[in-house]
């Protein structure tokens, strides 16, 4: 076996373990006429001309460009790695995504309106963040041609989004487990991992713990979101060096599950206290955050709106 093939197999195993995504071994580009469903996905090496990081899972467009999508909602403009993350963010926010654009699976440099695209669902070609791929094509005829060779059914955007939403709950359980198994999320060890801001042990605060993983794979554990946002305000004060956060995880208050800190909703100014007193209580779903704020006081903020000055009263 060549070194290239050994590397490809190892990388495939890492990607599947880390993100719970389906992965197809590398094959030559351009696509061969007799093998239309064996294209290079993810792109390796990453194509630097594609920029962006999915806020929902942390995956980068330079690798996952074939399934990249952009959309808008009341919180702003977003780019996500997959139909899974598009559906997940829609369910969290309670808003349908607007102005959705999708990359074409066989020509990821092109983005077209998702309403005009046709999607092949469940083909042999693997997608991103799901075992049931949803791949975009510029016309129904091209989608049907692909499905004839690779399997799957051809649907429009609305039906594909409905399918993606139905799969999100089960997929998220698997993805979180795989992240923990692969070390993408690291449970803090008691008496070992200390919060860099207050020196407390995050393992002792299961409903408030949170963490940052940097580009160089350093993990910083925090006992609370108060310490997390204090650290993010000026990392050099606590890490004594420049810190580039890559993955950011917090705990969903109702379920105790790890979720993305960048897409979480935070209740600040409530009666609920954390290890350091005043806290930004994290929720995966905006509706859950609003329900808590109506009972316990406070207001709901997004990640970009939170800061130490919002958490701690003046």
C-alpha positions as CSV (number, residue, x, y, z in Angstrom):
1,X,0.0,0.0,0.0
2,X,1.4,3.4,-0.9
3,X,2.1,6.1,1.7
4,X,-0.7,8.3,0.1
5,X,-3.3,5.5,0.6
6,X,-2.2,4.8,4.1
7,X,-2.5,8.5,4.9
8,X,-5.9,8.7,3.3
9,X,-7.2,5.8,5.3
10,X,-5.9,7.2,8.6
11,X,-7.4,10.6,7.8
12,X,-10.8,9.0,7.0
13,X,-10.8,7.3,10.4
14,X,-9.9,10.6,12.2
15,X,-12.6,12.5,10.4
16,X,-15.3,9.9,11.1
17,X,-14.3,9.6,14.8
18,X,-14.0,13.4,15.3
19,X,-17.2,14.6,13.7
20,X,-19.5,11.6,13.1
21,X,-19.4,12.5,9.4
22,X,-19.4,10.2,6.4
23,X,-16.1,10.3,4.4
24,X,-15.3,9.1,1.0
25,X,-11.6,8.1,0.2
26,X,-9.7,10.4,-2.0
27,X,-10.1,10.0,-5.8
28,X,-8.6,12.0,-8.7
29,X,-10.1,15.2,-9.8
30,X,-11.8,16.0,-12.2
31,X,-14.7,13.5,-11.8
32,X,-14.4,10.4,-14.0
33,X,-17.5,9.8,-16.2
34,X,-17.7,6.2,-15.0
35,X,-17.3,7.1,-11.3
36,X,-19.4,10.3,-10.7
37,X,-19.9,9.6,-7.0
38,X,-16.3,9.2,-6.0
39,X,-15.0,12.8,-5.7
40,X,-12.5,14.1,-3.3
41,X,-14.5,15.1,-0.1
42,X,-13.3,16.5,2.1
43,X,-10.8,18.4,0.0
44,X,-7.2,17.4,0.8
45,X,-5.0,19.2,1.0
46,X,-7.4,22.0,2.1
47,X,-8.0,24.6,-0.6
48,X,-7.1,27.9,0.9
49,X,-9.1,29.9,-1.6
50,X,-12.2,28.8,0.4
51,X,-12.4,30.7,3.6
52,X,-14.8,30.4,6.6
53,X,-15.5,28.3,9.6
54,X,-18.9,26.8,10.5
55,X,-20.0,28.3,13.8
56,X,-22.1,25.3,14.7
57,X,-19.4,22.6,14.5
58,X,-16.1,24.4,13.8
59,X,-15.4,22.7,10.5
60,X,-13.7,24.8,7.8
61,X,-14.8,25.6,4.3
62,X,-11.4,24.9,2.9
63,X,-12.1,21.2,3.5
64,X,-15.9,21.0,3.3
65,X,-16.5,23.3,0.4
66,X,-18.7,20.8,-1.6
67,X,-21.5,21.0,1.0
68,X,-21.0,24.6,2.1
69,X,-24.1,26.8,2.5
70,X,-24.8,30.4,3.5
71,X,-27.9,31.9,4.9
72,X,-29.3,34.8,6.9
73,X,-31.6,35.2,9.9
74,X,-32.4,37.9,12.4
75,X,-29.0,37.4,14.0
76,X,-26.9,38.0,10.9
77,X,-25.2,36.2,8.0
78,X,-23.7,32.8,8.4
79,X,-21.8,30.1,6.5
80,X,-22.1,26.5,7.5
81,X,-20.5,23.3,6.5
82,X,-23.6,21.2,5.7
83,X,-27.3,20.8,5.5
84,X,-27.1,19.3,9.0
85,X,-25.7,22.5,10.5
86,X,-28.1,24.6,8.5
87,X,-31.0,22.6,9.9
88,X,-29.6,22.6,13.4
89,X,-29.2,26.3,13.6
90,X,-32.7,26.8,12.2
91,X,-34.1,24.6,14.9
92,X,-32.1,26.3,17.6
93,X,-33.1,29.8,16.6
94,X,-36.7,29.0,15.8
95,X,-36.3,30.8,12.5
96,X,-36.3,29.5,8.9
97,X,-33.1,30.3,7.1
98,X,-33.4,33.1,4.5
99,X,-31.5,33.8,1.3
100,X,-29.9,30.3,1.4
101,X,-27.1,29.7,-1.1
102,X,-25.5,26.3,-1.6
103,X,-22.3,25.1,-3.2
104,X,-22.6,22.6,-6.1
105,X,-21.2,19.3,-5.0
106,X,-19.3,18.6,-8.2
107,X,-18.2,22.3,-8.7
108,X,-17.9,23.8,-5.2
109,X,-16.5,27.1,-6.5
110,X,-20.1,27.8,-7.6
111,X,-22.8,28.9,-5.2
112,X,-26.4,29.1,-6.3
113,X,-29.7,29.8,-4.7
114,X,-30.9,26.7,-2.8
115,X,-34.4,27.3,-4.0
116,X,-33.1,26.8,-7.6
117,X,-31.0,23.7,-6.8
118,X,-32.0,20.1,-6.9
119,X,-30.7,17.8,-4.1
120,X,-29.7,14.2,-4.2
121,X,-30.5,12.6,-0.8
122,X,-29.0,9.3,0.3
123,X,-26.6,8.5,-2.5
124,X,-23.4,6.5,-2.3
125,X,-21.5,9.8,-2.3
126,X,-20.9,10.8,1.3
127,X,-21.9,14.2,2.7
128,X,-21.0,16.1,5.8
129,X,-22.1,15.7,9.4
130,X,-24.6,13.0,8.4
131,X,-24.7,9.4,7.1
132,X,-27.5,10.4,4.6
133,X,-25.9,12.9,2.3
134,X,-27.8,15.8,0.7
135,X,-25.9,17.1,-2.3
136,X,-26.7,20.1,-4.5
137,X,-26.9,20.1,-8.3
138,X,-27.7,23.0,-10.6
139,X,-30.7,21.3,-12.3
140,X,-33.1,18.4,-11.8
141,X,-31.7,16.7,-14.9
142,X,-28.2,16.7,-13.5
143,X,-29.4,15.6,-10.1
144,X,-31.3,12.7,-11.7
145,X,-28.3,11.7,-13.8
146,X,-26.1,11.6,-10.6
147,X,-28.8,9.6,-8.7
148,X,-29.0,7.1,-11.5
149,X,-25.3,6.4,-11.1
150,X,-25.0,6.8,-7.4
151,X,-28.4,6.1,-5.9
152,X,-30.6,8.4,-3.8
153,X,-33.7,10.5,-4.5
154,X,-34.0,13.9,-6.0
155,X,-35.8,16.5,-4.0
156,X,-36.1,20.3,-3.8
157,X,-34.7,22.5,-1.1
158,X,-37.8,22.6,1.2
159,X,-38.0,18.8,1.3
160,X,-34.2,18.4,1.8
161,X,-34.4,20.8,4.8
162,X,-37.3,18.9,6.3
163,X,-35.3,15.7,6.0
164,X,-32.2,17.3,7.6
165,X,-34.3,18.6,10.5
166,X,-35.7,15.2,11.1
167,X,-32.2,13.7,11.4
168,X,-30.6,16.4,13.6
169,X,-31.5,15.0,17.1
170,X,-30.2,11.5,16.5
171,X,-27.2,12.8,14.6
172,X,-26.2,15.2,17.3
173,X,-26.0,12.4,19.9
174,X,-23.7,10.4,17.7
175,X,-21.6,13.5,16.8
176,X,-21.1,14.5,20.5
177,X,-20.1,11.0,21.4
178,X,-17.6,10.9,18.6
179,X,-16.1,14.2,19.5
180,X,-15.6,13.1,23.1
181,X,-14.0,9.8,21.9
182,X,-11.7,11.6,19.5
183,X,-10.7,14.3,21.9
184,X,-12.4,17.2,20.1
185,X,-14.1,17.8,23.4
186,X,-12.1,17.0,26.5
187,X,-13.8,16.3,29.8
188,X,-11.8,18.2,32.6
189,X,-10.0,16.0,35.1
190,X,-10.7,16.8,38.8
191,X,-7.6,18.0,40.7
192,X,-5.7,18.4,37.5
193,X,-7.4,20.7,35.0
194,X,-7.8,24.2,36.5
195,X,-9.6,27.3,35.3
196,X,-6.9,29.7,34.1
197,X,-8.9,32.7,35.4
198,X,-9.8,31.6,38.9
199,X,-7.8,28.4,39.5
200,X,-11.0,26.4,40.4
201,X,-11.5,22.9,39.1
202,X,-14.1,22.9,36.3
203,X,-14.8,19.2,36.7
204,X,-16.7,20.1,39.9
205,X,-19.2,22.3,38.1
206,X,-20.8,20.0,35.5
207,X,-23.6,22.5,34.6
208,X,-21.2,25.4,34.1
209,X,-18.0,24.0,32.7
210,X,-16.8,25.2,29.3
211,X,-13.7,25.0,27.2
212,X,-11.7,26.4,24.3
213,X,-9.5,24.4,22.0
214,X,-7.0,26.4,20.1
215,X,-5.6,26.1,16.6
216,X,-2.5,24.4,18.0
217,X,-4.7,21.9,20.0
218,X,-4.2,23.4,23.4
219,X,-7.3,23.0,25.6
220,X,-8.3,25.6,28.2
221,X,-10.9,24.5,30.7
222,X,-13.2,27.0,32.6
223,X,-15.4,26.6,35.6
224,X,-18.0,29.0,34.3
225,X,-19.0,31.2,31.4
226,X,-18.0,34.2,33.5
227,X,-14.4,33.0,33.5
228,X,-14.7,32.0,29.8
229,X,-15.7,35.5,28.7
230,X,-13.2,37.1,31.0
231,X,-10.5,35.0,29.3
232,X,-11.7,35.8,25.8
233,X,-11.6,39.5,26.6
234,X,-7.8,39.4,27.1
235,X,-6.3,35.8,26.8
236,X,-2.7,37.1,27.2
237,X,-3.5,38.1,30.8
238,X,-4.1,34.5,31.7
239,X,-2.3,32.4,29.1
240,X,0.7,34.6,28.9
241,X,0.7,34.2,25.1
242,X,-1.5,34.9,22.1
243,X,-4.5,32.4,21.9
244,X,-6.4,31.6,18.8
245,X,-9.7,29.9,19.8
246,X,-10.7,27.3,17.2
247,X,-13.4,25.2,18.9
248,X,-15.5,26.6,21.8
249,X,-17.8,24.4,23.8
250,X,-20.3,25.1,26.6
251,X,-22.9,23.1,28.5
252,X,-26.6,23.3,27.5
253,X,-28.2,24.1,30.9
254,X,-31.3,21.9,30.5
255,X,-29.7,18.8,29.1
256,X,-26.1,18.9,30.4
257,X,-24.8,18.2,26.9
258,X,-21.9,19.9,25.2
259,X,-22.9,22.4,22.6
260,X,-21.1,25.0,20.4
261,X,-20.4,28.2,22.4
262,X,-20.7,30.3,19.2
263,X,-24.3,29.3,18.5
264,X,-25.5,29.1,22.1
265,X,-28.0,31.5,23.6
266,X,-27.0,33.0,26.9
267,X,-29.3,34.3,29.7
268,X,-27.5,37.0,31.7
269,X,-28.7,38.9,34.7
270,X,-30.9,36.1,36.0
271,X,-31.4,34.9,39.6
272,X,-29.5,31.7,38.7
273,X,-25.9,31.8,40.0
274,X,-22.8,29.8,38.9
275,X,-19.5,28.9,40.6
276,X,-18.4,32.6,40.3
277,X,-21.7,34.1,41.1
278,X,-23.2,35.9,38.2
279,X,-23.3,33.8,35.1
280,X,-24.2,33.7,31.4
281,X,-26.4,30.5,31.4
282,X,-26.0,28.7,28.1
283,X,-28.8,27.1,26.1
284,X,-28.8,25.3,22.8
285,X,-32.3,26.5,21.9
286,X,-33.4,30.2,21.9
287,X,-36.9,29.2,23.1
288,X,-35.5,27.4,26.2
289,X,-33.4,30.5,27.0
290,X,-36.4,32.8,26.7
291,X,-38.4,30.5,29.0
292,X,-35.8,30.7,31.7
293,X,-35.4,34.4,31.4
294,X,-39.2,34.8,31.8
295,X,-39.1,32.8,35.0
296,X,-35.7,33.8,36.5
297,X,-35.2,37.2,35.1
298,X,-32.4,38.4,32.8
299,X,-32.2,38.7,29.1
300,X,-31.2,36.5,26.2
301,X,-28.0,37.3,24.3
302,X,-26.0,35.7,21.5
303,X,-22.3,34.8,21.8
304,X,-21.2,38.0,20.1
305,X,-23.3,40.1,22.5
306,X,-21.9,38.6,25.7
307,X,-18.9,40.0,27.6
308,X,-17.8,40.3,31.2
309,X,-19.5,43.7,31.5
310,X,-22.8,42.1,30.5
311,X,-22.4,39.2,33.0
312,X,-21.2,41.1,36.1
313,X,-23.3,44.0,37.3
314,X,-21.5,47.3,37.5
